[in-house]
């Protein structure tokens, strides 16, 4: 009788322990399936290698504290039939996700997109240097091979020369300054290609809707002037006026006489100042010495600068000079211009 009671007690006790254990496990499983995957505060970026096994993927997640129950997570991947669907590459993981959202992200494999801004007014060479220094981008071929780079970008040099001191001169201006996105392992050339395609689309569209009777033989000449406008002012409202001044000078056969072209032609000789000798030295870009436009753009013009050249202000001004605050004084006559220059020099002396 006593043995029977003890046996019943043990069975009841063990059953209770089992029920409690089962309840705990059920709660743990529910928590595993519904709670956030991690107590991390920030989004983590992980890299899944190509051909990584399920164990490797789980170990990467554990290493970054992105899964609470590695064994359960592995079995969940197997149960859901997702082990062969996980994509390689960089993936951003939000610690607030549950395990199903994590699996969904691993399967979708949406790559982390990194931004890079191509700056208006920079040169092509400056842009290449900037992109080449980004650790997440690689180069498909030596960028010093300018003809090969032009071929990759589908840019024909044509009659645009390769200027001494400006190795990318025939590629100058051929990128649209914008922010572009790339994934790790992308190439410098792929970013340049997208920027060139956007430039071509923008230039063609604005050329098609340009004002009538502009003094350009083709849209490339408009691009050249847009690059000069870009370098002459950072004040958005002035761009159409400055474009109008240059267009007035072109129509009258006057030289453009703009310092940024001199600087570009000086290349590495420019050390921050332009001397009288520099203004008198003839280069393909010195618009104090050459008639009309320089042979290529001198920088990367923004869409706004291109638009300003295609839709210039209707002005009679032929001259402009800096005020000292980033803006300019515009004049219709040389007499008024010289007066504005004297005022500017007086201001400089006072400072």
C-alpha positions as CSV (number, residue, x, y, z in Angstrom):
1,X,0.0,0.0,0.0
2,X,2.8,2.4,1.0
3,X,4.8,1.4,-2.1
4,X,1.7,2.1,-4.3
5,X,1.4,5.6,-2.7
6,X,5.1,6.3,-3.2
7,X,4.8,5.2,-6.8
8,X,1.8,7.4,-7.4
9,X,3.5,10.4,-5.7
10,X,6.6,9.9,-7.9
11,X,4.5,9.6,-11.1
12,X,2.5,12.7,-10.1
13,X,5.7,14.6,-9.2
14,X,7.5,13.7,-12.4
15,X,4.4,14.5,-14.4
16,X,4.2,17.9,-12.8
17,X,7.9,18.6,-13.4
18,X,7.4,17.5,-17.1
19,X,4.4,19.8,-17.4
20,X,6.3,22.7,-15.9
21,X,9.3,22.0,-18.2
22,X,7.0,21.7,-21.1
23,X,5.3,25.0,-20.2
24,X,8.7,26.7,-19.8
25,X,9.9,25.4,-23.1
26,X,6.6,26.4,-24.8
27,X,7.0,29.9,-23.3
28,X,10.6,30.0,-24.4
29,X,9.7,28.8,-27.9
30,X,6.9,31.4,-28.1
31,X,9.3,34.1,-26.9
32,X,11.9,32.9,-29.5
33,X,9.4,33.2,-32.3
34,X,7.8,36.5,-31.3
35,X,10.4,38.6,-29.4
36,X,13.0,40.8,-31.0
37,X,16.0,38.9,-32.1
38,X,18.5,41.0,-30.1
39,X,19.0,43.5,-27.4
40,X,21.4,45.5,-29.6
41,X,20.5,49.1,-30.0
42,X,21.8,49.8,-33.5
43,X,21.3,48.2,-36.9
44,X,24.1,45.7,-37.6
45,X,25.6,45.1,-41.0
46,X,26.7,41.6,-41.6
47,X,28.4,40.0,-44.6
48,X,27.2,36.5,-45.7
49,X,30.0,34.9,-47.8
50,X,29.1,33.3,-51.1
51,X,28.3,29.6,-50.6
52,X,28.1,29.9,-46.8
53,X,26.6,26.9,-45.1
54,X,23.7,27.2,-42.7
55,X,26.0,26.7,-39.7
56,X,28.2,29.5,-41.0
57,X,25.3,31.9,-41.4
58,X,24.1,31.1,-37.8
59,X,27.6,31.5,-36.4
60,X,27.8,35.0,-38.1
61,X,24.5,35.9,-36.5
62,X,25.7,34.7,-33.1
63,X,29.0,36.6,-33.5
64,X,27.0,39.8,-34.0
65,X,24.5,38.9,-31.1
66,X,21.6,38.7,-33.6
67,X,20.1,35.5,-32.6
68,X,19.2,34.3,-29.1
69,X,18.8,30.5,-29.7
70,X,21.2,29.4,-32.4
71,X,20.0,25.8,-32.5
72,X,16.4,26.7,-32.6
73,X,17.1,29.2,-35.3
74,X,19.0,26.7,-37.4
75,X,16.1,24.2,-37.1
76,X,13.6,26.9,-38.0
77,X,15.6,27.6,-41.2
78,X,15.4,24.0,-42.0
79,X,11.7,23.7,-41.1
80,X,10.9,26.7,-43.3
81,X,13.0,25.3,-46.2
82,X,15.0,28.5,-46.4
83,X,18.6,27.2,-46.0
84,X,19.3,27.2,-49.7
85,X,17.7,30.5,-50.3
86,X,19.9,32.7,-48.2
87,X,21.7,35.4,-50.3
88,X,25.3,36.3,-50.1
89,X,26.5,39.9,-49.5
90,X,26.1,42.7,-47.0
91,X,22.8,42.9,-45.2
92,X,21.5,45.4,-42.7
93,X,19.9,43.7,-39.7
94,X,17.5,45.5,-37.4
95,X,17.6,44.1,-33.8
96,X,13.9,44.8,-33.4
97,X,12.9,42.2,-35.9
98,X,11.5,38.8,-34.9
99,X,13.1,35.7,-36.3
100,X,10.7,35.5,-39.3
101,X,11.6,39.0,-40.3
102,X,15.3,38.1,-40.0
103,X,14.8,35.0,-42.2
104,X,12.9,37.1,-44.7
105,X,15.8,39.6,-44.8
106,X,18.4,36.8,-45.3
107,X,16.4,35.3,-48.1
108,X,15.7,38.7,-49.9
109,X,19.3,39.6,-49.6
110,X,18.7,43.3,-50.1
111,X,22.2,44.7,-50.2
112,X,23.3,47.7,-48.1
113,X,23.4,50.8,-50.3
114,X,26.1,53.3,-49.7
115,X,25.8,56.9,-50.8
116,X,28.5,58.8,-52.7
117,X,28.0,62.4,-53.8
118,X,29.6,63.8,-57.0
119,X,30.1,67.4,-56.3
120,X,29.2,70.2,-58.7
121,X,32.3,72.2,-59.6
122,X,34.8,69.4,-59.0
123,X,36.8,68.2,-61.9
124,X,36.6,64.7,-63.3
125,X,40.0,63.9,-61.9
126,X,38.9,65.0,-58.4
127,X,35.9,62.8,-58.7
128,X,37.9,59.8,-59.7
129,X,40.3,60.4,-56.9
130,X,37.4,60.6,-54.4
131,X,35.7,57.4,-55.6
132,X,39.0,55.5,-55.8
133,X,39.5,56.2,-52.1
134,X,36.2,54.6,-51.0
135,X,37.0,51.2,-49.4
136,X,33.7,49.7,-50.5
137,X,34.4,50.4,-54.2
138,X,36.9,48.6,-56.3
139,X,38.4,49.4,-59.7
140,X,37.8,47.1,-62.6
141,X,40.9,48.4,-64.5
142,X,43.6,51.0,-64.0
143,X,41.9,54.4,-64.2
144,X,45.1,55.9,-65.6
145,X,44.2,54.3,-68.9
146,X,42.0,57.2,-70.0
147,X,41.0,55.7,-73.4
148,X,39.9,52.5,-71.7
149,X,37.9,54.4,-69.2
150,X,36.3,56.4,-71.9
151,X,35.4,53.2,-73.7
152,X,33.8,51.8,-70.5
153,X,31.7,55.0,-70.1
154,X,30.9,54.9,-73.8
155,X,32.4,58.4,-74.3
156,X,34.1,59.0,-77.7
157,X,36.9,61.5,-77.4
158,X,36.2,62.7,-80.9
159,X,38.0,66.0,-81.5
160,X,38.2,66.8,-77.8
161,X,41.9,66.9,-76.9
162,X,43.9,65.4,-74.1
163,X,45.4,68.5,-72.5
164,X,48.8,68.4,-70.9
165,X,48.4,68.6,-67.1
166,X,44.7,67.7,-67.3
167,X,44.8,63.9,-68.0
168,X,41.0,63.6,-67.9
169,X,40.4,66.7,-70.0
170,X,38.4,65.0,-72.8
171,X,36.2,63.4,-70.1
172,X,35.7,66.6,-68.2
173,X,32.1,67.6,-67.4
174,X,30.8,64.2,-68.4
175,X,29.2,63.3,-65.1
176,X,26.0,64.7,-63.5
177,X,26.7,65.9,-59.9
178,X,24.2,64.0,-57.7
179,X,24.2,61.4,-54.9
180,X,24.5,57.9,-56.2
181,X,24.2,54.6,-54.3
182,X,26.3,51.5,-54.6
183,X,26.7,48.1,-52.8
184,X,30.0,46.8,-51.4
185,X,32.1,45.3,-54.2
186,X,30.7,47.7,-56.8
187,X,33.2,49.4,-59.1
188,X,34.3,53.0,-59.5
189,X,33.5,52.6,-63.2
190,X,29.9,51.6,-62.5
191,X,29.3,54.8,-60.5
192,X,31.0,56.9,-63.2
193,X,28.8,55.1,-65.8
194,X,25.6,55.9,-64.0
195,X,26.6,59.5,-63.5
196,X,27.5,59.9,-67.2
197,X,24.2,58.3,-68.3
198,X,22.3,60.8,-66.0
199,X,24.4,63.7,-67.5
200,X,23.5,62.6,-71.0
201,X,19.8,62.3,-70.2
202,X,19.7,65.7,-68.5
203,X,21.8,67.5,-71.1
204,X,19.7,66.1,-74.0
205,X,16.4,67.0,-72.3
206,X,17.5,70.5,-71.5
207,X,19.0,71.0,-75.0
208,X,15.7,69.9,-76.6
209,X,13.8,72.6,-74.6
210,X,16.5,75.4,-74.9
211,X,15.8,79.0,-75.9
212,X,16.0,79.7,-79.6
213,X,19.0,81.2,-81.2
214,X,21.6,80.4,-78.6
215,X,25.2,80.8,-79.9
216,X,26.0,77.0,-79.6
217,X,26.7,74.6,-82.4
218,X,25.8,71.7,-80.3
219,X,24.9,70.6,-76.7
220,X,28.5,70.0,-75.9
221,X,29.3,73.7,-76.3
222,X,26.4,74.4,-74.0
223,X,28.0,72.0,-71.5
224,X,31.3,73.8,-71.7
225,X,29.6,77.1,-70.9
226,X,27.6,75.5,-68.1
227,X,30.9,74.4,-66.5
228,X,32.1,78.0,-66.5
229,X,28.9,79.3,-65.0
230,X,29.2,76.6,-62.3
231,X,32.6,77.8,-61.3
232,X,31.8,81.5,-61.5
233,X,29.0,81.6,-58.8
234,X,27.6,79.6,-56.0
235,X,24.5,81.9,-55.8
236,X,21.6,80.0,-57.5
237,X,19.7,83.1,-58.6
238,X,22.8,84.5,-60.4
239,X,23.4,81.5,-62.7
240,X,21.0,82.5,-65.4
241,X,22.3,86.1,-65.3
242,X,25.9,85.1,-65.6
243,X,24.9,82.7,-68.4
244,X,23.2,85.6,-70.1
245,X,26.4,87.8,-69.8
246,X,28.6,85.1,-71.4
247,X,26.1,84.5,-74.1
248,X,26.0,88.2,-74.9
249,X,29.8,88.2,-75.1
250,X,29.8,85.2,-77.4
251,X,27.2,86.9,-79.7
252,X,29.3,90.0,-79.9
253,X,32.6,88.1,-80.5
254,X,34.0,89.3,-77.2
255,X,36.4,87.1,-75.3
256,X,34.9,85.5,-72.2
257,X,37.8,86.6,-70.0
258,X,36.9,84.3,-67.0
259,X,39.4,83.4,-64.3
260,X,38.2,79.8,-63.8
261,X,39.3,78.9,-67.3
262,X,42.7,80.3,-66.7
263,X,43.0,78.2,-63.5
264,X,42.0,75.0,-65.3
265,X,44.5,75.7,-68.0
266,X,47.3,76.2,-65.5
267,X,46.6,72.8,-64.0
268,X,49.2,71.9,-61.4
269,X,50.9,75.3,-61.8
270,X,48.0,77.0,-60.0
271,X,48.9,77.6,-56.4
272,X,46.0,79.7,-55.3
273,X,46.6,83.0,-57.1
274,X,46.5,84.2,-60.7
275,X,49.3,86.6,-61.8
276,X,49.3,89.1,-64.7
277,X,51.7,86.7,-66.4
278,X,49.2,83.9,-66.0
279,X,46.5,86.0,-67.7
280,X,48.9,86.7,-70.6
281,X,50.1,83.1,-71.0
282,X,48.3,81.4,-73.8
283,X,46.8,78.0,-73.0
284,X,43.9,76.2,-74.7
285,X,41.7,77.4,-71.8
286,X,42.9,81.0,-71.2
287,X,39.8,82.9,-72.3
288,X,41.7,86.1,-71.9
289,X,43.8,84.9,-74.9
290,X,41.5,82.7,-76.9
291,X,38.3,83.6,-78.8
292,X,35.1,81.8,-77.9
293,X,34.8,78.7,-75.7
294,X,37.6,76.6,-74.4
295,X,38.0,73.1,-75.9
296,X,36.3,71.2,-73.1
297,X,34.3,71.9,-69.9
298,X,36.5,72.9,-66.9
299,X,34.5,71.2,-64.2
300,X,31.3,69.1,-63.6
301,X,28.3,71.4,-64.0
302,X,25.2,70.9,-62.0
303,X,21.8,70.5,-63.6
304,X,21.0,74.1,-62.4
305,X,24.1,75.4,-64.3
306,X,23.1,73.5,-67.5
307,X,19.6,74.8,-67.2
308,X,20.8,78.4,-66.7
309,X,22.8,78.2,-70.0
310,X,19.8,76.7,-71.9
311,X,17.4,79.3,-70.4
312,X,19.6,82.4,-69.7
313,X,18.3,85.6,-68.4
314,X,17.4,88.3,-71.0
315,X,20.0,90.8,-69.9
316,X,22.1,93.5,-71.6
317,X,24.9,93.1,-69.2
318,X,28.3,92.3,-70.6
319,X,30.4,92.4,-67.4
320,X,30.3,91.4,-63.8
321,X,32.6,91.6,-60.8
322,X,32.4,90.2,-57.3
323,X,30.9,92.1,-54.4
324,X,32.9,90.2,-51.8
325,X,29.9,88.4,-50.3
326,X,29.6,85.7,-53.0
327,X,27.4,87.8,-55.2
328,X,28.2,90.0,-58.2
329,X,27.6,93.4,-59.6
330,X,26.5,93.3,-63.3
331,X,27.2,96.1,-65.7
332,X,26.0,96.9,-69.3
333,X,29.0,99.1,-70.1
334,X,32.7,99.1,-69.5
335,X,32.5,102.4,-67.7
336,X,30.0,101.1,-65.2
337,X,32.1,97.9,-64.9
338,X,35.3,99.8,-64.1
339,X,33.4,101.8,-61.5
340,X,32.2,98.5,-59.9
341,X,35.7,97.1,-60.0
342,X,37.0,100.2,-58.2
343,X,34.3,99.8,-55.5
344,X,35.3,96.2,-55.1
345,X,39.0,97.1,-54.7
346,X,38.2,99.8,-52.2
347,X,36.2,97.3,-50.2
348,X,39.2,94.9,-50.2
349,X,41.6,97.6,-49.1
350,X,39.2,98.6,-46.2
351,X,39.1,95.0,-45.1
